Amino acid sequence: MRLYIETVIRADLEELWQATQDPALHQRWDLRFGRIQPLPSTGPRRFRYSTFGISGVGVSTGDRDSAGGRTSALRFGSSHPLSPIRSGSGYWRYLPTESGVRFLTSYGYRPQVLPTRLMWWATAWSFDRLRLWLETGRTPERALLQALAEAATRTAATALTAWLLGPLPALAVLALALALPPLPGTPAARRCLRRPVNQLKERSCPRSSSVRSAPPTPASTPSSSAASPSASTAARRA
């Protein structure tokens, strides 16, 4: 089974390319990876990724320009005995539109140890965190803290209701906490699409009203990346 995630980001194509292709920037917004390091290679670009001490290796199988957009394809895998993903492949696609850049991915992996819904959620949540970064300047670190604070607040409200009023009112508060959408500045997987736009009737990804540039690549960041070196250096951090 393959996963599909799509959002629209109101940012320059070069800024989005930089934030996704530079390992030092990619690891900041992608919840699935704790660290991404480029590896020396004379052929296809290779990189090592790790999360909670479990590492794997990815290989860029190509990147190209098409119809004004770009595509970056990857293969990845891990021999670590605790890795939930042995191997997989997918692509990132960047399609400029009047309202922003359609940023989408589709990938499959095996074995499917982790629930598909969890993998989709982690990817979509990360995409929305990236969108907030490029559109508003809210750093990934700040967005994560806000998400944790909001989750803690909703949990505390449920617990307080249970303590003061009992379990039934607490269940109502819990249902409300789960149903209410996150604050505009908090990343949310629900803002992204599960299927291509042409398979939907009328549904779009909410976007922030303000647009700010992407952060620049740190001076210490290696120039190589998982799929292509960045072409933009004019971005800025919040």
CORHUKA-V515117 format. One record per residue. N is the residue number from 0. RES is the residue in three letters. SS is DSSP state (2 for helix, 1 for strand, 0 for the rest). PHI is phi in whole degrees, -180 to 180 (999 if undefined). OMEGA is omega in whole degrees, -180 to 180 (* if undefined). Layout:
n:N res:RES ss:SS phi:PHI omega:OMEGA
n:N res:RES ss:SS phi:PHI omega:OMEGA
//
This chain:
n:0 res:MET ss:0 phi:999 omega:180
n:1 res:ARG ss:1 phi:-107 omega:178
n:2 res:LEU ss:1 phi:-101 omega:178
n:3 res:TYR ss:1 phi:-134 omega:178
n:4 res:ILE ss:1 phi:-138 omega:180
n:5 res:GLU ss:1 phi:-145 omega:172
n:6 res:THR ss:1 phi:-144 omega:175
n:7 res:VAL ss:1 phi:-118 omega:-176
n:8 res:ILE ss:1 phi:-118 omega:-180
n:9 res:ARG ss:0 phi:-83 omega:-180
n:10 res:ALA ss:0 phi:-151 omega:177
n:11 res:ASP ss:0 phi:-70 omega:-179
n:12 res:LEU ss:2 phi:-57 omega:-179
n:13 res:GLU ss:2 phi:-65 omega:179
n:14 res:GLU ss:2 phi:-67 omega:178
n:15 res:LEU ss:2 phi:-67 omega:178
n:16 res:TRP ss:2 phi:-60 omega:-180
n:17 res:GLN ss:2 phi:-62 omega:-176
n:18 res:ALA ss:2 phi:-67 omega:-178
n:19 res:THR ss:2 phi:-101 omega:-176
n:20 res:GLN ss:2 phi:-98 omega:178
n:21 res:ASP ss:0 phi:-81 omega:-177
n:22 res:PRO ss:2 phi:-55 omega:-178
n:23 res:ALA ss:2 phi:-65 omega:178
n:24 res:LEU ss:2 phi:-85 omega:-179
n:25 res:HIS ss:2 phi:-58 omega:-176
n:26 res:GLN ss:2 phi:-68 omega:-179
n:27 res:ARG ss:2 phi:-79 omega:-175
n:28 res:TRP ss:2 phi:-107 omega:-176
n:29 res:ASP ss:0 phi:-88 omega:-177
n:30 res:LEU ss:0 phi:-64 omega:-175
n:31 res:ARG ss:0 phi:-77 omega:-175
n:32 res:PHE ss:0 phi:-127 omega:175
n:33 res:GLY ss:0 phi:-85 omega:-179
n:34 res:ARG ss:1 phi:-154 omega:178
n:35 res:ILE ss:1 phi:-132 omega:-178
n:36 res:GLN ss:1 phi:-126 omega:175
n:37 res:PRO ss:1 phi:-69 omega:179
n:38 res:LEU ss:1 phi:-113 omega:177
n:39 res:PRO ss:0 phi:-60 omega:-179
n:40 res:SER ss:0 phi:-161 omega:176
n:41 res:THR ss:0 phi:-97 omega:180
n:42 res:GLY ss:0 phi:-114 omega:177
n:43 res:PRO ss:0 phi:-58 omega:-179
n:44 res:ARG ss:0 phi:-66 omega:-178
n:45 res:ARG ss:1 phi:-125 omega:178
n:46 res:PHE ss:1 phi:-149 omega:177
n:47 res:ARG ss:1 phi:-111 omega:178
n:48 res:TYR ss:1 phi:-120 omega:180
n:49 res:SER ss:1 phi:-150 omega:177
n:50 res:THR ss:1 phi:-146 omega:-179
n:51 res:PHE ss:0 phi:54 omega:177
n:52 res:GLY ss:0 phi:81 omega:178
n:53 res:ILE ss:1 phi:-100 omega:-173
n:54 res:SER ss:1 phi:-116 omega:177
n:55 res:GLY ss:1 phi:-154 omega:-178
n:56 res:VAL ss:1 phi:-126 omega:176
n:57 res:GLY ss:1 phi:-117 omega:179
n:58 res:VAL ss:1 phi:-132 omega:176
n:59 res:SER ss:1 phi:-79 omega:-179
n:60 res:THR ss:1 phi:-96 omega:175
n:61 res:GLY ss:1 phi:149 omega:173
n:62 res:ASP ss:1 phi:-144 omega:-174
n:63 res:ARG ss:1 phi:-150 omega:173
n:64 res:ASP ss:1 phi:-96 omega:178
n:65 res:SER ss:1 phi:-151 omega:178
n:66 res:ALA ss:0 phi:52 omega:179
n:67 res:GLY ss:0 phi:83 omega:180
n:68 res:GLY ss:1 phi:-111 omega:-179
n:69 res:ARG ss:1 phi:-141 omega:177
n:70 res:THR ss:1 phi:-137 omega:177
n:71 res:SER ss:1 phi:-126 omega:-178
n:72 res:ALA ss:1 phi:-108 omega:-176
n:73 res:LEU ss:1 phi:-137 omega:166
n:74 res:ARG ss:1 phi:-121 omega:-178
n:75 res:PHE ss:1 phi:-149 omega:-180
n:76 res:GLY ss:1 phi:-172 omega:-179
n:77 res:SER ss:0 phi:-146 omega:176
n:78 res:SER ss:0 phi:-101 omega:180
n:79 res:HIS ss:0 phi:-63 omega:-177
n:80 res:PRO ss:0 phi:-63 omega:-179
n:81 res:LEU ss:0 phi:-99 omega:-178
n:82 res:SER ss:0 phi:-70 omega:178
n:83 res:PRO ss:0 phi:-74 omega:-180
n:84 res:ILE ss:0 phi:-123 omega:178
n:85 res:ARG ss:0 phi:-84 omega:180
n:86 res:SER ss:1 phi:-159 omega:179
n:87 res:GLY ss:1 phi:-173 omega:178
n:88 res:SER ss:1 phi:-156 omega:180
n:89 res:GLY ss:1 phi:-176 omega:-179
n:90 res:TYR ss:1 phi:-150 omega:169
n:91 res:TRP ss:1 phi:-114 omega:179
n:92 res:ARG ss:1 phi:-128 omega:-177
n:93 res:TYR ss:1 phi:-123 omega:-176
n:94 res:LEU ss:1 phi:-124 omega:180
n:95 res:PRO ss:1 phi:-65 omega:176
n:96 res:THR ss:1 phi:-135 omega:179
n:97 res:GLU ss:0 phi:-66 omega:-177
n:98 res:SER ss:0 phi:-95 omega:-179
n:99 res:GLY ss:1 phi:143 omega:180
n:100 res:VAL ss:1 phi:-100 omega:172
n:101 res:ARG ss:1 phi:-74 omega:-179
n:102 res:PHE ss:1 phi:-111 omega:-174
n:103 res:LEU ss:1 phi:-141 omega:178
n:104 res:THR ss:1 phi:-142 omega:171
n:105 res:SER ss:1 phi:-143 omega:-179
n:106 res:TYR ss:1 phi:-152 omega:176
n:107 res:GLY ss:1 phi:-128 omega:-178
n:108 res:TYR ss:1 phi:-153 omega:175
n:109 res:ARG ss:1 phi:-149 omega:-11
n:110 res:PRO ss:0 phi:-73 omega:-178
n:111 res:GLN ss:0 phi:-88 omega:-180
n:112 res:VAL ss:0 phi:-73 omega:178
n:113 res:LEU ss:0 phi:-77 omega:178
n:114 res:PRO ss:0 phi:-57 omega:-180
n:115 res:THR ss:2 phi:-58 omega:179
n:116 res:ARG ss:2 phi:-62 omega:179
n:117 res:LEU ss:2 phi:-67 omega:178
n:118 res:MET ss:2 phi:-64 omega:179
n:119 res:TRP ss:2 phi:-64 omega:-178
n:120 res:TRP ss:2 phi:-60 omega:-178
n:121 res:ALA ss:2 phi:-62 omega:180
n:122 res:THR ss:2 phi:-70 omega:-178
n:123 res:ALA ss:2 phi:-65 omega:178
n:124 res:TRP ss:2 phi:-61 omega:179
n:125 res:SER ss:2 phi:-67 omega:177
n:126 res:PHE ss:2 phi:-61 omega:-179
n:127 res:ASP ss:2 phi:-72 omega:175
n:128 res:ARG ss:2 phi:-65 omega:176
n:129 res:LEU ss:2 phi:-63 omega:179
n:130 res:ARG ss:2 phi:-59 omega:179
n:131 res:LEU ss:2 phi:-61 omega:-180
n:132 res:TRP ss:2 phi:-62 omega:-175
n:133 res:LEU ss:2 phi:-76 omega:-177
n:134 res:GLU ss:2 phi:-85 omega:-173
n:135 res:THR ss:2 phi:-117 omega:-177
n:136 res:GLY ss:0 phi:85 omega:178
n:137 res:ARG ss:0 phi:-70 omega:-175
n:138 res:THR ss:0 phi:-65 omega:178
n:139 res:PRO ss:2 phi:-57 omega:180
n:140 res:GLU ss:2 phi:-65 omega:179
n:141 res:ARG ss:2 phi:-67 omega:179
n:142 res:ALA ss:2 phi:-63 omega:179
n:143 res:LEU ss:2 phi:-66 omega:179
n:144 res:LEU ss:2 phi:-62 omega:179
n:145 res:GLN ss:2 phi:-67 omega:178
n:146 res:ALA ss:2 phi:-63 omega:179
n:147 res:LEU ss:2 phi:-66 omega:180
n:148 res:ALA ss:2 phi:-66 omega:180
n:149 res:GLU ss:2 phi:-67 omega:178
n:150 res:ALA ss:2 phi:-63 omega:179
n:151 res:ALA ss:2 phi:-64 omega:180
n:152 res:THR ss:2 phi:-64 omega:-180
n:153 res:ARG ss:2 phi:-68 omega:177
n:154 res:THR ss:2 phi:-66 omega:180
n:155 res:ALA ss:2 phi:-64 omega:179
n:156 res:ALA ss:2 phi:-63 omega:178
n:157 res:THR ss:2 phi:-66 omega:-179
n:158 res:ALA ss:2 phi:-65 omega:-180
n:159 res:LEU ss:2 phi:-66 omega:178
n:160 res:THR ss:2 phi:-64 omega:178
n:161 res:ALA ss:2 phi:-63 omega:-178
n:162 res:TRP ss:2 phi:-71 omega:-175
n:163 res:LEU ss:2 phi:-88 omega:-171
n:164 res:LEU ss:2 phi:-117 omega:179
n:165 res:GLY ss:0 phi:108 omega:-172
n:166 res:PRO ss:2 phi:-70 omega:-177
n:167 res:LEU ss:2 phi:-65 omega:175
n:168 res:PRO ss:2 phi:-61 omega:179
n:169 res:ALA ss:2 phi:-65 omega:177
n:170 res:LEU ss:2 phi:-64 omega:178
n:171 res:ALA ss:2 phi:-65 omega:179
n:172 res:VAL ss:2 phi:-66 omega:179
n:173 res:LEU ss:2 phi:-63 omega:178
n:174 res:ALA ss:2 phi:-62 omega:178
n:175 res:LEU ss:2 phi:-67 omega:179
n:176 res:ALA ss:2 phi:-63 omega:179
n:177 res:LEU ss:2 phi:-77 omega:-176
n:178 res:ALA ss:2 phi:-82 omega:-178
n:179 res:LEU ss:0 phi:-65 omega:178
n:180 res:PRO ss:0 phi:-69 omega:177
n:181 res:PRO ss:0 phi:-62 omega:176
n:182 res:LEU ss:0 phi:-61 omega:-177
n:183 res:PRO ss:0 phi:-56 omega:-179
n:184 res:GLY ss:0 phi:-90 omega:179
n:185 res:THR ss:0 phi:-104 omega:180
n:186 res:PRO ss:0 phi:-59 omega:180
n:187 res:ALA ss:0 phi:-148 omega:180
n:188 res:ALA ss:2 phi:-65 omega:-176
n:189 res:ARG ss:2 phi:-65 omega:179
n:190 res:ARG ss:2 phi:-80 omega:-178
n:191 res:CYS ss:0 phi:-103 omega:-178
n:192 res:LEU ss:1 phi:-90 omega:177
n:193 res:ARG ss:0 phi:-98 omega:-178
n:194 res:ARG ss:0 phi:-138 omega:178
n:195 res:PRO ss:0 phi:-58 omega:-176
n:196 res:VAL ss:2 phi:-57 omega:-177
n:197 res:ASN ss:2 phi:-70 omega:176
n:198 res:GLN ss:2 phi:-102 omega:-179
n:199 res:LEU ss:0 phi:-114 omega:179
n:200 res:LYS ss:0 phi:-79 omega:179
n:201 res:GLU ss:0 phi:-144 omega:179
n:202 res:ARG ss:0 phi:-153 omega:-179
n:203 res:SER ss:0 phi:-138 omega:178
n:204 res:CYS ss:0 phi:-87 omega:177
n:205 res:PRO ss:0 phi:-59 omega:-180
n:206 res:ARG ss:0 phi:-131 omega:177
n:207 res:SER ss:0 phi:-70 omega:-177
n:208 res:SER ss:0 phi:-79 omega:-179
n:209 res:SER ss:0 phi:-104 omega:-178
n:210 res:VAL ss:0 phi:-127 omega:174
n:211 res:ARG ss:0 phi:-131 omega:-175
n:212 res:SER ss:0 phi:-77 omega:175
n:213 res:ALA ss:0 phi:-74 omega:179
n:214 res:PRO ss:0 phi:-70 omega:179
n:215 res:PRO ss:0 phi:-73 omega:175
n:216 res:THR ss:0 phi:-69 omega:179
n:217 res:PRO ss:0 phi:-58 omega:-178
n:218 res:ALA ss:0 phi:-63 omega:-178
n:219 res:SER ss:0 phi:-86 omega:-178
n:220 res:THR ss:0 phi:-73 omega:177
n:221 res:PRO ss:0 phi:-62 omega:-178
n:222 res:SER ss:0 phi:-77 omega:179
n:223 res:SER ss:0 phi:-81 omega:-179
n:224 res:SER ss:0 phi:-146 omega:-175
n:225 res:ALA ss:0 phi:-66 omega:-176
n:226 res:ALA ss:0 phi:-131 omega:-177
n:227 res:SER ss:0 phi:-166 omega:175
n:228 res:PRO ss:0 phi:-67 omega:-179
n:229 res:SER ss:0 phi:-71 omega:179
n:230 res:ALA ss:0 phi:-104 omega:-175
n:231 res:SER ss:0 phi:-119 omega:177
n:232 res:THR ss:0 phi:-128 omega:-174
n:233 res:ALA ss:0 phi:-96 omega:-178
n:234 res:ALA ss:0 phi:-79 omega:-180
n:235 res:ARG ss:0 phi:-145 omega:178
n:236 res:ARG ss:0 phi:-85 omega:174
n:237 res:ALA ss:0 phi:-72 omega:*
//
